[in-house]
Structures are given as structure tokens and as C-alpha cells.
């Protein structure tokens, strides 16, 4: 699973690299992720969930962040399509696939 053992540390290294980009852009990691999604095309609409007004305001701030083609490519090079580990445990998947 993604957040256990060695997978956790491998995936955390990816997060730390993307956090560096967020720091350079002077935005939060969440804002950078939303800005990246918004930059992917008009056919992609992020729908972040939140329980707190402060997080809603943070999320809305993502529309102000402009990413260059190079920045998008850098993010995509850091975070490959497949991260380390599976999303769910085998036990959960066996229950779902019945």
C-alpha cells in the first residue's frame, strides 16, 4: 500500500520535490496540485472537498497560479503516473471484487 513501509518513504520523497516547486511559486502544495489540474485543459474540472472555509479560500487561490509548460513538465517528471504501492490492501480489493 502507498502509505506503508518503503512505499511511504518513496512517495514522500516525491511530495518533498513538489513542495519545493510550491515554495518557489509561493503557494501551498494543494494550490499547486489544483493549478496543475487546471493547466491540463478546459475539459478537466477539479472538485476538491473541504470542511473549512479557510481551505475553500486556499483552493480558490489556485486559479491565480500560472504554470509554465516547463513547470508542468517538471511536476509530471517528478510524479510518475504510478506511485509506489497500491491504493488499497489486497483484503479490501478481494472484498470489492466479489
PyMOL CGO cylinders between C-alpha atoms (Angstrom):
from pymol import cmd
from pymol.cgo import CYLINDER

trace = [
    CYLINDER, 0.00, 0.00, 0.00, 1.13, 3.56, -0.69, 0.3, 1, 1, 1, 1, 1, 1,
    CYLINDER, 1.13, 3.56, -0.69, 1.45, 4.76, 2.89, 0.3, 1, 1, 1, 1, 1, 1,
    CYLINDER, 1.45, 4.76, 2.89, 3.16, 1.76, 4.45, 0.3, 1, 1, 1, 1, 1, 1,
    CYLINDER, 3.16, 1.76, 4.45, 6.80, 0.74, 4.76, 0.3, 1, 1, 1, 1, 1, 1,
    CYLINDER, 6.80, 0.74, 4.76, 9.20, 1.64, 1.99, 0.3, 1, 1, 1, 1, 1, 1,
    CYLINDER, 9.20, 1.64, 1.99, 6.38, 2.88, -0.25, 0.3, 1, 1, 1, 1, 1, 1,
    CYLINDER, 6.38, 2.88, -0.25, 5.64, 5.66, 2.22, 0.3, 1, 1, 1, 1, 1, 1,
    CYLINDER, 5.64, 5.66, 2.22, 9.22, 6.93, 2.09, 0.3, 1, 1, 1, 1, 1, 1,
    CYLINDER, 9.22, 6.93, 2.09, 9.48, 6.68, -1.71, 0.3, 1, 1, 1, 1, 1, 1,
    CYLINDER, 9.48, 6.68, -1.71, 6.23, 8.57, -2.16, 0.3, 1, 1, 1, 1, 1, 1,
    CYLINDER, 6.23, 8.57, -2.16, 7.20, 11.12, 0.49, 0.3, 1, 1, 1, 1, 1, 1,
    CYLINDER, 7.20, 11.12, 0.49, 10.34, 11.93, -1.50, 0.3, 1, 1, 1, 1, 1, 1,
    CYLINDER, 10.34, 11.93, -1.50, 8.12, 12.80, -4.46, 0.3, 1, 1, 1, 1, 1, 1,
    CYLINDER, 8.12, 12.80, -4.46, 5.97, 15.06, -2.29, 0.3, 1, 1, 1, 1, 1, 1,
    CYLINDER, 5.97, 15.06, -2.29, 9.04, 16.87, -0.96, 0.3, 1, 1, 1, 1, 1, 1,
    CYLINDER, 9.04, 16.87, -0.96, 10.22, 17.62, -4.52, 0.3, 1, 1, 1, 1, 1, 1,
    CYLINDER, 10.22, 17.62, -4.52, 6.84, 19.05, -5.48, 0.3, 1, 1, 1, 1, 1, 1,
    CYLINDER, 6.84, 19.05, -5.48, 6.77, 21.08, -2.24, 0.3, 1, 1, 1, 1, 1, 1,
    CYLINDER, 6.77, 21.08, -2.24, 9.95, 22.78, -3.46, 0.3, 1, 1, 1, 1, 1, 1,
    CYLINDER, 9.95, 22.78, -3.46, 8.12, 23.92, -6.59, 0.3, 1, 1, 1, 1, 1, 1,
    CYLINDER, 8.12, 23.92, -6.59, 5.21, 25.16, -4.47, 0.3, 1, 1, 1, 1, 1, 1,
    CYLINDER, 5.21, 25.16, -4.47, 7.65, 27.16, -2.33, 0.3, 1, 1, 1, 1, 1, 1,
    CYLINDER, 7.65, 27.16, -2.33, 9.16, 28.72, -5.46, 0.3, 1, 1, 1, 1, 1, 1,
    CYLINDER, 9.16, 28.72, -5.46, 5.66, 29.64, -6.67, 0.3, 1, 1, 1, 1, 1, 1,
    CYLINDER, 5.66, 29.64, -6.67, 4.80, 30.95, -3.18, 0.3, 1, 1, 1, 1, 1, 1,
    CYLINDER, 4.80, 30.95, -3.18, 1.73, 28.75, -2.91, 0.3, 1, 1, 1, 1, 1, 1,
    CYLINDER, 1.73, 28.75, -2.91, 0.63, 25.74, -0.93, 0.3, 1, 1, 1, 1, 1, 1,
    CYLINDER, 0.63, 25.74, -0.93, 1.06, 22.19, -2.14, 0.3, 1, 1, 1, 1, 1, 1,
    CYLINDER, 1.06, 22.19, -2.14, -2.72, 21.92, -2.51, 0.3, 1, 1, 1, 1, 1, 1,
    CYLINDER, -2.72, 21.92, -2.51, -2.83, 25.07, -4.62, 0.3, 1, 1, 1, 1, 1, 1,
    CYLINDER, -2.83, 25.07, -4.62, -0.05, 23.77, -6.84, 0.3, 1, 1, 1, 1, 1, 1,
    CYLINDER, -0.05, 23.77, -6.84, -1.88, 20.48, -7.35, 0.3, 1, 1, 1, 1, 1, 1,
    CYLINDER, -1.88, 20.48, -7.35, -5.08, 22.30, -8.28, 0.3, 1, 1, 1, 1, 1, 1,
    CYLINDER, -5.08, 22.30, -8.28, -3.20, 24.71, -10.56, 0.3, 1, 1, 1, 1, 1, 1,
    CYLINDER, -3.20, 24.71, -10.56, -1.61, 21.73, -12.30, 0.3, 1, 1, 1, 1, 1, 1,
    CYLINDER, -1.61, 21.73, -12.30, -5.03, 20.17, -12.86, 0.3, 1, 1, 1, 1, 1, 1,
    CYLINDER, -5.03, 20.17, -12.86, -6.42, 23.47, -14.15, 0.3, 1, 1, 1, 1, 1, 1,
    CYLINDER, -6.42, 23.47, -14.15, -3.48, 23.73, -16.57, 0.3, 1, 1, 1, 1, 1, 1,
    CYLINDER, -3.48, 23.73, -16.57, -4.23, 20.30, -18.04, 0.3, 1, 1, 1, 1, 1, 1,
    CYLINDER, -4.23, 20.30, -18.04, -7.13, 21.59, -20.12, 0.3, 1, 1, 1, 1, 1, 1,
    CYLINDER, -7.13, 21.59, -20.12, -10.60, 23.00, -20.06, 0.3, 1, 1, 1, 1, 1, 1,
    CYLINDER, -10.60, 23.00, -20.06, -12.08, 19.51, -20.03, 0.3, 1, 1, 1, 1, 1, 1,
    CYLINDER, -12.08, 19.51, -20.03, -10.66, 18.85, -16.55, 0.3, 1, 1, 1, 1, 1, 1,
    CYLINDER, -10.66, 18.85, -16.55, -12.51, 20.32, -13.59, 0.3, 1, 1, 1, 1, 1, 1,
    CYLINDER, -12.51, 20.32, -13.59, -11.01, 19.69, -10.16, 0.3, 1, 1, 1, 1, 1, 1,
    CYLINDER, -11.01, 19.69, -10.16, -13.59, 19.19, -7.41, 0.3, 1, 1, 1, 1, 1, 1,
    CYLINDER, -13.59, 19.19, -7.41, -11.70, 19.45, -4.12, 0.3, 1, 1, 1, 1, 1, 1,
    CYLINDER, -11.70, 19.45, -4.12, -13.62, 18.67, -0.98, 0.3, 1, 1, 1, 1, 1, 1,
    CYLINDER, -13.62, 18.67, -0.98, -13.31, 20.73, 2.16, 0.3, 1, 1, 1, 1, 1, 1,
    CYLINDER, -13.31, 20.73, 2.16, -14.95, 21.21, 5.52, 0.3, 1, 1, 1, 1, 1, 1,
    CYLINDER, -14.95, 21.21, 5.52, -13.35, 24.54, 6.38, 0.3, 1, 1, 1, 1, 1, 1,
    CYLINDER, -13.35, 24.54, 6.38, -13.75, 28.00, 4.88, 0.3, 1, 1, 1, 1, 1, 1,
    CYLINDER, -13.75, 28.00, 4.88, -10.01, 28.60, 5.10, 0.3, 1, 1, 1, 1, 1, 1,
    CYLINDER, -10.01, 28.60, 5.10, -9.36, 25.57, 2.86, 0.3, 1, 1, 1, 1, 1, 1,
    CYLINDER, -9.36, 25.57, 2.86, -12.00, 26.75, 0.40, 0.3, 1, 1, 1, 1, 1, 1,
    CYLINDER, -12.00, 26.75, 0.40, -10.25, 30.10, 0.17, 0.3, 1, 1, 1, 1, 1, 1,
    CYLINDER, -10.25, 30.10, 0.17, -6.92, 28.33, -0.26, 0.3, 1, 1, 1, 1, 1, 1,
    CYLINDER, -6.92, 28.33, -0.26, -8.35, 26.19, -3.06, 0.3, 1, 1, 1, 1, 1, 1,
    CYLINDER, -8.35, 26.19, -3.06, -9.83, 29.20, -4.87, 0.3, 1, 1, 1, 1, 1, 1,
    CYLINDER, -9.83, 29.20, -4.87, -6.39, 30.82, -4.79, 0.3, 1, 1, 1, 1, 1, 1,
    CYLINDER, -6.39, 30.82, -4.79, -5.17, 28.13, -7.17, 0.3, 1, 1, 1, 1, 1, 1,
    CYLINDER, -5.17, 28.13, -7.17, -6.81, 29.91, -10.11, 0.3, 1, 1, 1, 1, 1, 1,
    CYLINDER, -6.81, 29.91, -10.11, -4.29, 32.73, -9.70, 0.3, 1, 1, 1, 1, 1, 1,
    CYLINDER, -4.29, 32.73, -9.70, -1.29, 30.42, -10.13, 0.3, 1, 1, 1, 1, 1, 1,
    CYLINDER, -1.29, 30.42, -10.13, 0.10, 30.23, -13.63, 0.3, 1, 1, 1, 1, 1, 1,
    CYLINDER, 0.10, 30.23, -13.63, 2.32, 27.30, -14.53, 0.3, 1, 1, 1, 1, 1, 1,
    CYLINDER, 2.32, 27.30, -14.53, 4.68, 27.40, -17.47, 0.3, 1, 1, 1, 1, 1, 1,
    CYLINDER, 4.68, 27.40, -17.47, 5.00, 24.42, -19.79, 0.3, 1, 1, 1, 1, 1, 1,
    CYLINDER, 5.00, 24.42, -19.79, 8.40, 23.73, -18.19, 0.3, 1, 1, 1, 1, 1, 1,
    CYLINDER, 8.40, 23.73, -18.19, 6.90, 23.74, -14.68, 0.3, 1, 1, 1, 1, 1, 1,
    CYLINDER, 6.90, 23.74, -14.68, 4.15, 21.37, -15.75, 0.3, 1, 1, 1, 1, 1, 1,
    CYLINDER, 4.15, 21.37, -15.75, 6.69, 19.03, -17.32, 0.3, 1, 1, 1, 1, 1, 1,
    CYLINDER, 6.69, 19.03, -17.32, 8.85, 19.19, -14.18, 0.3, 1, 1, 1, 1, 1, 1,
    CYLINDER, 8.85, 19.19, -14.18, 5.91, 18.26, -11.96, 0.3, 1, 1, 1, 1, 1, 1,
    CYLINDER, 5.91, 18.26, -11.96, 4.95, 15.42, -14.28, 0.3, 1, 1, 1, 1, 1, 1,
    CYLINDER, 4.95, 15.42, -14.28, 8.53, 14.13, -14.32, 0.3, 1, 1, 1, 1, 1, 1,
    CYLINDER, 8.53, 14.13, -14.32, 8.60, 14.09, -10.52, 0.3, 1, 1, 1, 1, 1, 1,
    CYLINDER, 8.60, 14.09, -10.52, 5.25, 12.41, -10.05, 0.3, 1, 1, 1, 1, 1, 1,
    CYLINDER, 5.25, 12.41, -10.05, 5.02, 9.45, -12.40, 0.3, 1, 1, 1, 1, 1, 1,
    CYLINDER, 5.02, 9.45, -12.40, 1.65, 8.03, -13.36, 0.3, 1, 1, 1, 1, 1, 1,
    CYLINDER, 1.65, 8.03, -13.36, 2.21, 5.18, -10.92, 0.3, 1, 1, 1, 1, 1, 1,
    CYLINDER, 2.21, 5.18, -10.92, 3.41, 5.92, -7.43, 0.3, 1, 1, 1, 1, 1, 1,
    CYLINDER, 3.41, 5.92, -7.43, 4.88, 3.25, -5.19, 0.3, 1, 1, 1, 1, 1, 1,
    CYLINDER, 4.88, 3.25, -5.19, 2.35, 0.84, -3.76, 0.3, 1, 1, 1, 1, 1, 1,
    CYLINDER, 2.35, 0.84, -3.76, -1.26, 0.04, -4.35, 0.3, 1, 1, 1, 1, 1, 1,
    CYLINDER, -1.26, 0.04, -4.35, -4.10, 2.27, -3.25, 0.3, 1, 1, 1, 1, 1, 1,
    CYLINDER, -4.10, 2.27, -3.25, -5.95, -0.42, -1.31, 0.3, 1, 1, 1, 1, 1, 1,
    CYLINDER, -5.95, -0.42, -1.31, -4.88, -3.53, 0.55, 0.3, 1, 1, 1, 1, 1, 1,
    CYLINDER, -4.88, -3.53, 0.55, -5.40, -6.92, -1.07, 0.3, 1, 1, 1, 1, 1, 1,
    CYLINDER, -5.40, -6.92, -1.07, -8.01, -7.76, 1.58, 0.3, 1, 1, 1, 1, 1, 1,
    CYLINDER, -8.01, -7.76, 1.58, -10.11, -4.74, 0.65, 0.3, 1, 1, 1, 1, 1, 1,
    CYLINDER, -10.11, -4.74, 0.65, -9.75, -5.43, -3.07, 0.3, 1, 1, 1, 1, 1, 1,
    CYLINDER, -9.75, -5.43, -3.07, -10.86, -9.03, -2.56, 0.3, 1, 1, 1, 1, 1, 1,
    CYLINDER, -10.86, -9.03, -2.56, -13.97, -7.78, -0.78, 0.3, 1, 1, 1, 1, 1, 1,
    CYLINDER, -13.97, -7.78, -0.78, -14.77, -5.25, -3.52, 0.3, 1, 1, 1, 1, 1, 1,
    CYLINDER, -14.77, -5.25, -3.52, -14.21, -7.69, -6.38, 0.3, 1, 1, 1, 1, 1, 1,
    CYLINDER, -14.21, -7.69, -6.38, -16.74, -10.24, -5.12, 0.3, 1, 1, 1, 1, 1, 1,
]
cmd.load_cgo(trace, "trace")
